[in-house]
């Protein structure tokens, strides 16, 4: 993308948006959604707290 910039010359000779920008934007959206699903941001960590093992009566006996 650095060699061509934000716009390219299309087949009709006009200027149009570089398709690499659309691919980059789509990849960023997917990465943000996946990181949220995996709990990499504070809001999603709060929504899905980590389960902790609670000690029950049988554990104390053994």
PDB file of N, CA, C and O in Angstrom:
ATOM      1  N   UNK A   1       0.804  -1.191   0.000  1.00  0.00           N
ATOM      2  CA  UNK A   1       0.000   0.000   0.000  1.00  0.00           C
ATOM      3  C   UNK A   1       0.857   1.271   0.000  1.00  0.00           C
ATOM      4  O   UNK A   1       0.447   2.256  -0.613  1.00  0.00           O
ATOM      5  N   UNK A   2       2.012   1.302   0.647  1.00  0.00           N
ATOM      6  CA  UNK A   2       2.800   2.534   0.621  1.00  0.00           C
ATOM      7  C   UNK A   2       3.209   2.966  -0.784  1.00  0.00           C
ATOM      8  O   UNK A   2       3.330   4.163  -1.047  1.00  0.00           O
ATOM      9  N   UNK A   3       3.423   2.013  -1.688  1.00  0.00           N
ATOM     10  CA  UNK A   3       3.850   2.392  -3.034  1.00  0.00           C
ATOM     11  C   UNK A   3       2.709   2.985  -3.850  1.00  0.00           C
ATOM     12  O   UNK A   3       2.948   3.807  -4.735  1.00  0.00           O
ATOM     13  N   UNK A   4       1.465   2.578  -3.566  1.00  0.00           N
ATOM     14  CA  UNK A   4       0.333   3.080  -4.343  1.00  0.00           C
ATOM     15  C   UNK A   4      -0.483   4.135  -3.609  1.00  0.00           C
ATOM     16  O   UNK A   4      -1.174   4.929  -4.248  1.00  0.00           O
ATOM     17  N   UNK A   5      -0.419   4.162  -2.293  1.00  0.00           N
ATOM     18  CA  UNK A   5      -1.142   5.170  -1.533  1.00  0.00           C
ATOM     19  C   UNK A   5      -2.585   4.777  -1.272  1.00  0.00           C
ATOM     20  O   UNK A   5      -2.961   3.611  -1.391  1.00  0.00           O
ATOM     21  N   UNK A   6      -3.385   5.770  -0.915  1.00  0.00           N
ATOM     22  CA  UNK A   6      -4.773   5.527  -0.541  1.00  0.00           C
ATOM     23  C   UNK A   6      -5.703   5.387  -1.739  1.00  0.00           C
ATOM     24  O   UNK A   6      -6.808   4.863  -1.602  1.00  0.00           O
ATOM     25  N   UNK A   7      -5.277   5.843  -2.898  1.00  0.00           N
ATOM     26  CA  UNK A   7      -6.121   5.716  -4.089  1.00  0.00           C
ATOM     27  C   UNK A   7      -5.321   5.100  -5.229  1.00  0.00           C
ATOM     28  O   UNK A   7      -4.093   5.178  -5.272  1.00  0.00           O
ATOM     29  N   UNK A   8      -6.052   4.490  -6.144  1.00  0.00           N
ATOM     30  CA  UNK A   8      -5.429   3.871  -7.318  1.00  0.00           C
ATOM     31  C   UNK A   8      -6.169   4.339  -8.565  1.00  0.00           C
ATOM     32  O   UNK A   8      -7.255   4.911  -8.476  1.00  0.00           O
ATOM     33  N   UNK A   9      -5.588   4.098  -9.692  1.00  0.00           N
ATOM     34  CA  UNK A   9      -6.242   4.398 -10.968  1.00  0.00           C
ATOM     35  C   UNK A   9      -6.978   3.136 -11.402  1.00  0.00           C
ATOM     36  O   UNK A   9      -6.368   2.078 -11.561  1.00  0.00           O
ATOM     37  N   UNK A  10      -8.300   3.251 -11.594  1.00  0.00           N
ATOM     38  CA  UNK A  10      -9.089   2.076 -11.968  1.00  0.00           C
ATOM     39  C   UNK A  10      -9.018   1.822 -13.471  1.00  0.00           C
ATOM     40  O   UNK A  10      -8.323   2.541 -14.189  1.00  0.00           O
ATOM     41  N   UNK A  11      -9.728   0.810 -13.946  1.00  0.00           N
ATOM     42  CA  UNK A  11      -9.654   0.405 -15.353  1.00  0.00           C
ATOM     43  C   UNK A  11     -10.216   1.458 -16.304  1.00  0.00           C
ATOM     44  O   UNK A  11      -9.852   1.474 -17.480  1.00  0.00           O
ATOM     45  N   UNK A  12     -11.092   2.334 -15.822  1.00  0.00           N
ATOM     46  CA  UNK A  12     -11.629   3.402 -16.666  1.00  0.00           C
ATOM     47  C   UNK A  12     -10.742   4.648 -16.658  1.00  0.00           C
ATOM     48  O   UNK A  12     -11.040   5.630 -17.338  1.00  0.00           O
ATOM     49  N   UNK A  13      -9.665   4.606 -15.897  1.00  0.00           N
ATOM     50  CA  UNK A  13      -8.742   5.734 -15.839  1.00  0.00           C
ATOM     51  C   UNK A  13      -9.042   6.712 -14.715  1.00  0.00           C
ATOM     52  O   UNK A  13      -8.329   7.701 -14.541  1.00  0.00           O
ATOM     53  N   UNK A  14     -10.085   6.443 -13.958  1.00  0.00           N
ATOM     54  CA  UNK A  14     -10.431   7.317 -12.836  1.00  0.00           C
ATOM     55  C   UNK A  14      -9.750   6.874 -11.559  1.00  0.00           C
ATOM     56  O   UNK A  14      -9.164   5.794 -11.481  1.00  0.00           O
ATOM     57  N   UNK A  15      -9.841   7.728 -10.570  1.00  0.00           N
ATOM     58  CA  UNK A  15      -9.230   7.419  -9.284  1.00  0.00           C
ATOM     59  C   UNK A  15     -10.261   6.753  -8.384  1.00  0.00           C
ATOM     60  O   UNK A  15     -11.408   7.194  -8.318  1.00  0.00           O
ATOM     61  N   UNK A  16      -9.858   5.694  -7.691  1.00  0.00           N
ATOM     62  CA  UNK A  16     -10.754   5.022  -6.749  1.00  0.00           C
ATOM     63  C   UNK A  16      -9.961   4.594  -5.513  1.00  0.00           C
ATOM     64  O   UNK A  16      -8.730   4.613  -5.500  1.00  0.00           O
ATOM     65  N   UNK A  17     -10.699   4.214  -4.493  1.00  0.00           N
ATOM     66  CA  UNK A  17     -10.082   3.810  -3.226  1.00  0.00           C
ATOM     67  C   UNK A  17      -9.277   2.522  -3.418  1.00  0.00           C
ATOM     68  O   UNK A  17      -9.702   1.608  -4.125  1.00  0.00           O
ATOM     69  N   UNK A  18      -8.135   2.470  -2.791  1.00  0.00           N
ATOM     70  CA  UNK A  18      -7.275   1.293  -2.864  1.00  0.00           C
ATOM     71  C   UNK A  18      -7.985   0.113  -2.187  1.00  0.00           C
ATOM     72  O   UNK A  18      -8.391   0.238  -1.032  1.00  0.00           O
ATOM     73  N   UNK A  19      -8.144  -1.024  -2.867  1.00  0.00           N
ATOM     74  CA  UNK A  19      -8.816  -2.187  -2.278  1.00  0.00           C
ATOM     75  C   UNK A  19      -8.110  -2.722  -1.030  1.00  0.00           C
ATOM     76  O   UNK A  19      -8.741  -3.376  -0.199  1.00  0.00           O
ATOM     77  N   UNK A  20      -6.837  -2.456  -0.893  1.00  0.00           N
ATOM     78  CA  UNK A  20      -6.108  -2.900   0.296  1.00  0.00           C
ATOM     79  C   UNK A  20      -6.656  -2.221   1.550  1.00  0.00           C
ATOM     80  O   UNK A  20      -6.593  -2.792   2.638  1.00  0.00           O
ATOM     81  N   UNK A  21      -7.191  -1.008   1.409  1.00  0.00           N
ATOM     82  CA  UNK A  21      -7.776  -0.317   2.559  1.00  0.00           C
ATOM     83  C   UNK A  21      -9.026  -1.031   3.046  1.00  0.00           C
ATOM     84  O   UNK A  21      -9.251  -1.137   4.251  1.00  0.00           O
ATOM     85  N   UNK A  22      -9.841  -1.522   2.120  1.00  0.00           N
ATOM     86  CA  UNK A  22     -11.044  -2.265   2.509  1.00  0.00           C
ATOM     87  C   UNK A  22     -10.667  -3.569   3.200  1.00  0.00           C
ATOM     88  O   UNK A  22     -11.277  -3.942   4.202  1.00  0.00           O
ATOM     89  N   UNK A  23      -9.677  -4.255   2.675  1.00  0.00           N
ATOM     90  CA  UNK A  23      -9.232  -5.511   3.285  1.00  0.00           C
ATOM     91  C   UNK A  23      -8.675  -5.252   4.680  1.00  0.00           C
ATOM     92  O   UNK A  23      -8.925  -6.030   5.601  1.00  0.00           O
ATOM     93  N   UNK A  24      -7.927  -4.172   4.841  1.00  0.00           N
ATOM     94  CA  UNK A  24      -7.366  -3.818   6.148  1.00  0.00           C
ATOM     95  C   UNK A  24      -8.480  -3.495   7.137  1.00  0.00           C
ATOM     96  O   UNK A  24      -8.434  -3.938   8.285  1.00  0.00           O
ATOM     97  N   UNK A  25      -9.473  -2.732   6.707  1.00  0.00           N
ATOM     98  CA  UNK A  25     -10.589  -2.369   7.589  1.00  0.00           C
ATOM     99  C   UNK A  25     -11.374  -3.608   8.009  1.00  0.00           C
ATOM    100  O   UNK A  25     -11.759  -3.736   9.172  1.00  0.00           O
ATOM    101  N   UNK A  26     -11.612  -4.520   7.068  1.00  0.00           N
ATOM    102  CA  UNK A  26     -12.328  -5.762   7.394  1.00  0.00           C
ATOM    103  C   UNK A  26     -11.543  -6.606   8.399  1.00  0.00           C
ATOM    104  O   UNK A  26     -12.120  -7.162   9.334  1.00  0.00           O
ATOM    105  N   UNK A  27     -10.235  -6.700   8.204  1.00  0.00           N
ATOM    106  CA  UNK A  27      -9.393  -7.476   9.121  1.00  0.00           C
ATOM    107  C   UNK A  27      -9.397  -6.856  10.518  1.00  0.00           C
ATOM    108  O   UNK A  27      -9.419  -7.574  11.518  1.00  0.00           O
ATOM    109  N   UNK A  28      -9.374  -5.526  10.589  1.00  0.00           N
ATOM    110  CA  UNK A  28      -9.411  -4.855  11.891  1.00  0.00           C
ATOM    111  C   UNK A  28     -10.720  -5.134  12.616  1.00  0.00           C
ATOM    112  O   UNK A  28     -10.718  -5.372  13.824  1.00  0.00           O
ATOM    113  N   UNK A  29     -11.841  -5.107  11.892  1.00  0.00           N
ATOM    114  CA  UNK A  29     -13.145  -5.390  12.502  1.00  0.00           C
ATOM    115  C   UNK A  29     -13.186  -6.810  13.062  1.00  0.00           C
ATOM    116  O   UNK A  29     -13.694  -7.039  14.159  1.00  0.00           O
ATOM    117  N   UNK A  30     -12.648  -7.755  12.302  1.00  0.00           N
ATOM    118  CA  UNK A  30     -12.631  -9.153  12.749  1.00  0.00           C
ATOM    119  C   UNK A  30     -11.744  -9.303  13.984  1.00  0.00           C
ATOM    120  O   UNK A  30     -12.104 -10.004  14.930  1.00  0.00           O
ATOM    121  N   UNK A  31     -10.588  -8.648  13.973  1.00  0.00           N
ATOM    122  CA  UNK A  31      -9.675  -8.745  15.118  1.00  0.00           C
ATOM    123  C   UNK A  31     -10.289  -8.145  16.380  1.00  0.00           C
ATOM    124  O   UNK A  31     -10.125  -8.695  17.469  1.00  0.00           O
ATOM    125  N   UNK A  32     -10.991  -7.030  16.244  1.00  0.00           N
ATOM    126  CA  UNK A  32     -11.633  -6.402  17.398  1.00  0.00           C
ATOM    127  C   UNK A  32     -12.714  -7.307  17.955  1.00  0.00           C
ATOM    128  O   UNK A  32     -12.831  -7.470  19.169  1.00  0.00           O
ATOM    129  N   UNK A  33     -13.513  -7.903  17.059  1.00  0.00           N
ATOM    130  CA  UNK A  33     -14.582  -8.794  17.514  1.00  0.00           C
ATOM    131  C   UNK A  33     -14.005 -10.037  18.202  1.00  0.00           C
ATOM    132  O   UNK A  33     -14.491 -10.443  19.258  1.00  0.00           O
ATOM    133  N   UNK A  34     -12.979 -10.633  17.611  1.00  0.00           N
ATOM    134  CA  UNK A  34     -12.380 -11.832  18.196  1.00  0.00           C
ATOM    135  C   UNK A  34     -11.717 -11.526  19.540  1.00  0.00           C
ATOM    136  O   UNK A  34     -11.816 -12.320  20.475  1.00  0.00           O
ATOM    137  N   UNK A  35     -11.046 -10.387  19.639  1.00  0.00           N
ATOM    138  CA  UNK A  35     -10.407 -10.051  20.912  1.00  0.00           C
ATOM    139  C   UNK A  35     -11.445  -9.828  22.001  1.00  0.00           C
ATOM    140  O   UNK A  35     -11.201 -10.135  23.168  1.00  0.00           O
ATOM    141  N   UNK A  36     -12.597  -9.297  21.625  1.00  0.00           N
ATOM    142  CA  UNK A  36     -13.675  -9.128  22.594  1.00  0.00           C
ATOM    143  C   UNK A  36     -14.224 -10.481  23.023  1.00  0.00           C
ATOM    144  O   UNK A  36     -14.488 -10.695  24.206  1.00  0.00           O
ATOM    145  N   UNK A  37     -14.397 -11.393  22.076  1.00  0.00           N
ATOM    146  CA  UNK A  37     -14.905 -12.724  22.405  1.00  0.00           C
ATOM    147  C   UNK A  37     -13.936 -13.502  23.294  1.00  0.00           C
ATOM    148  O   UNK A  37     -14.358 -14.319  24.112  1.00  0.00           O
ATOM    149  N   UNK A  38     -12.646 -13.246  23.134  1.00  0.00           N
ATOM    150  CA  UNK A  38     -11.636 -13.943  23.926  1.00  0.00           C
ATOM    151  C   UNK A  38     -11.355 -13.263  25.265  1.00  0.00           C
ATOM    152  O   UNK A  38     -10.552 -13.758  26.056  1.00  0.00           O
ATOM    153  N   UNK A  39     -12.011 -12.133  25.519  1.00  0.00           N
ATOM    154  CA  UNK A  39     -11.858 -11.454  26.796  1.00  0.00           C
ATOM    155  C   UNK A  39     -10.620 -10.595  26.908  1.00  0.00           C
ATOM    156  O   UNK A  39     -10.079 -10.440  28.004  1.00  0.00           O
ATOM    157  N   UNK A  40     -10.155 -10.032  25.808  1.00  0.00           N
ATOM    158  CA  UNK A  40      -8.952  -9.211  25.835  1.00  0.00           C
ATOM    159  C   UNK A  40      -9.214  -7.749  26.150  1.00  0.00           C
ATOM    160  O   UNK A  40      -8.265  -6.966  26.213  1.00  0.00           O
ATOM    161  N   UNK A  41     -10.467  -7.348  26.351  1.00  0.00           N
ATOM    162  CA  UNK A  41     -10.758  -5.974  26.743  1.00  0.00           C
ATOM    163  C   UNK A  41     -11.536  -5.973  28.060  1.00  0.00           C
ATOM    164  O   UNK A  41     -12.192  -6.961  28.390  1.00  0.00           O
ATOM    165  N   UNK A  42     -11.468  -4.884  28.809  1.00  0.00           N
ATOM    166  CA  UNK A  42     -12.082  -4.853  30.144  1.00  0.00           C
ATOM    167  C   UNK A  42     -13.584  -5.116  30.148  1.00  0.00           C
ATOM    168  O   UNK A  42     -14.096  -5.755  31.067  1.00  0.00           O
ATOM    169  N   UNK A  43     -14.287  -4.637  29.145  1.00  0.00           N
ATOM    170  CA  UNK A  43     -15.742  -4.818  29.106  1.00  0.00           C
ATOM    171  C   UNK A  43     -16.101  -6.290  28.957  1.00  0.00           C
ATOM    172  O   UNK A  43     -16.986  -6.779  29.659  1.00  0.00           O
ATOM    173  N   UNK A  44     -15.434  -7.001  28.063  1.00  0.00           N
ATOM    174  CA  UNK A  44     -15.755  -8.418  27.868  1.00  0.00           C
ATOM    175  C   UNK A  44     -15.286  -9.265  29.047  1.00  0.00           C
ATOM    176  O   UNK A  44     -15.904 -10.284  29.357  1.00  0.00           O
ATOM    177  N   UNK A  45     -14.203  -8.857  29.707  1.00  0.00           N
ATOM    178  CA  UNK A  45     -13.769  -9.589  30.908  1.00  0.00           C
ATOM    179  C   UNK A  45     -14.809  -9.462  32.011  1.00  0.00           C
ATOM    180  O   UNK A  45     -15.031 -10.404  32.771  1.00  0.00           O
ATOM    181  N   UNK A  46     -15.435  -8.318  32.099  1.00  0.00           N
ATOM    182  CA  UNK A  46     -16.459  -8.112  33.113  1.00  0.00           C
ATOM    183  C   UNK A  46     -17.710  -8.921  32.783  1.00  0.00           C
ATOM    184  O   UNK A  46     -18.376  -9.439  33.679  1.00  0.00           O
ATOM    185  N   UNK A  47     -18.021  -9.025  31.510  1.00  0.00           N
ATOM    186  CA  UNK A  47     -19.197  -9.774  31.070  1.00  0.00           C
ATOM    187  C   UNK A  47     -19.024 -11.271  31.292  1.00  0.00           C
ATOM    188  O   UNK A  47     -19.985 -11.964  31.627  1.00  0.00           O
ATOM    189  N   UNK A  48     -17.819 -11.769  31.108  1.00  0.00           N
ATOM    190  CA  UNK A  48     -17.525 -13.198  31.247  1.00  0.00           C
ATOM    191  C   UNK A  48     -16.433 -13.401  32.284  1.00  0.00           C
ATOM    192  O   UNK A  48     -15.271 -13.591  31.926  1.00  0.00           O
ATOM    193  N   UNK A  49     -16.785 -13.364  33.561  1.00  0.00           N
ATOM    194  CA  UNK A  49     -15.739 -13.508  34.586  1.00  0.00           C
ATOM    195  C   UNK A  49     -15.129 -14.908  34.578  1.00  0.00           C
ATOM    196  O   UNK A  49     -15.771 -15.884  34.188  1.00  0.00           O
ATOM    197  N   UNK A  50     -13.897 -14.979  35.010  1.00  0.00           N
ATOM    198  CA  UNK A  50     -13.181 -16.252  35.081  1.00  0.00           C
ATOM    199  C   UNK A  50     -13.750 -17.058  36.239  1.00  0.00           C
ATOM    200  O   UNK A  50     -13.929 -16.553  37.348  1.00  0.00           O
ATOM    201  N   UNK A  51     -14.028 -18.317  35.955  1.00  0.00           N
ATOM    202  CA  UNK A  51     -14.562 -19.183  37.005  1.00  0.00           C
ATOM    203  C   UNK A  51     -13.431 -19.591  37.940  1.00  0.00           C
ATOM    204  O   UNK A  51     -12.342 -19.961  37.501  1.00  0.00           O
ATOM    205  N   UNK A  52     -13.711 -19.515  39.224  1.00  0.00           N
ATOM    206  CA  UNK A  52     -12.723 -19.944  40.210  1.00  0.00           C
ATOM    207  C   UNK A  52     -13.259 -21.172  40.925  1.00  0.00           C
ATOM    208  O   UNK A  52     -14.462 -21.316  41.141  1.00  0.00           O
ATOM    209  N   UNK A  53     -12.351 -22.038  41.279  1.00  0.00           N
ATOM    210  CA  UNK A  53     -12.767 -23.250  41.986  1.00  0.00           C
ATOM    211  C   UNK A  53     -13.054 -22.902  43.439  1.00  0.00           C
ATOM    212  O   UNK A  53     -12.231 -22.302  44.130  1.00  0.00           O
ATOM    213  N   UNK A  54     -14.222 -23.288  43.874  1.00  0.00           N
ATOM    214  CA  UNK A  54     -14.568 -23.076  45.269  1.00  0.00           C
ATOM    215  C   UNK A  54     -14.337 -24.376  46.032  1.00  0.00           C
ATOM    216  O   UNK A  54     -14.670 -25.461  45.557  1.00  0.00           O
ATOM    217  N   UNK A  55     -13.772 -24.246  47.202  1.00  0.00           N
ATOM    218  CA  UNK A  55     -13.508 -25.426  48.015  1.00  0.00           C
ATOM    219  C   UNK A  55     -14.822 -25.881  48.654  1.00  0.00           C
ATOM    220  O   UNK A  55     -15.497 -25.106  49.332  1.00  0.00           O
ATOM    221  N   UNK A  56     -15.167 -27.130  48.431  1.00  0.00           N
ATOM    222  CA  UNK A  56     -16.397 -27.642  49.043  1.00  0.00           C
ATOM    223  C   UNK A  56     -16.045 -28.556  50.224  1.00  0.00           C
ATOM    224  O   UNK A  56     -14.873 -28.765  50.538  1.00  0.00           O
ATOM    225  N   UNK A  57     -17.060 -29.082  50.854  1.00  0.00           N
ATOM    226  CA  UNK A  57     -16.873 -29.883  52.062  1.00  0.00           C
ATOM    227  C   UNK A  57     -16.050 -31.143  51.800  1.00  0.00           C
ATOM    228  O   UNK A  57     -15.248 -31.538  52.646  1.00  0.00           O
ATOM    229  N   UNK A  58     -16.236 -31.783  50.638  1.00  0.00           N
ATOM    230  CA  UNK A  58     -15.483 -33.001  50.326  1.00  0.00           C
ATOM    231  C   UNK A  58     -13.996 -32.715  50.157  1.00  0.00           C
ATOM    232  O   UNK A  58     -13.164 -33.544  50.526  1.00  0.00           O
ATOM    233  N   UNK A  59     -13.649 -31.557  49.608  1.00  0.00           N
ATOM    234  CA  UNK A  59     -12.237 -31.204  49.471  1.00  0.00           C
ATOM    235  C   UNK A  59     -11.576 -31.046  50.835  1.00  0.00           C
ATOM    236  O   UNK A  59     -10.416 -31.420  51.013  1.00  0.00           O
ATOM    237  N   UNK A  60     -12.295 -30.506  51.777  1.00  0.00           N
ATOM    238  CA  UNK A  60     -11.738 -30.306  53.115  1.00  0.00           C
ATOM    239  C   UNK A  60     -11.533 -31.630  53.845  1.00  0.00           C
ATOM    240  O   UNK A  60     -10.635 -31.744  54.679  1.00  0.00           O
ATOM    241  N   UNK A  61     -12.363 -32.636  53.537  1.00  0.00           N
ATOM    242  CA  UNK A  61     -12.237 -33.936  54.198  1.00  0.00           C
ATOM    243  C   UNK A  61     -11.035 -34.728  53.692  1.00  0.00           C
ATOM    244  O   UNK A  61     -10.428 -35.487  54.447  1.00  0.00           O
ATOM    245  N   UNK A  62     -10.693 -34.556  52.424  1.00  0.00           N
ATOM    246  CA  UNK A  62      -9.653 -35.366  51.809  1.00  0.00           C
ATOM    247  C   UNK A  62      -8.333 -34.840  52.064  1.00  0.00           C
ATOM    248  O   UNK A  62      -7.342 -35.413  51.610  1.00  0.00           O
TER     249      UNK A  62
END
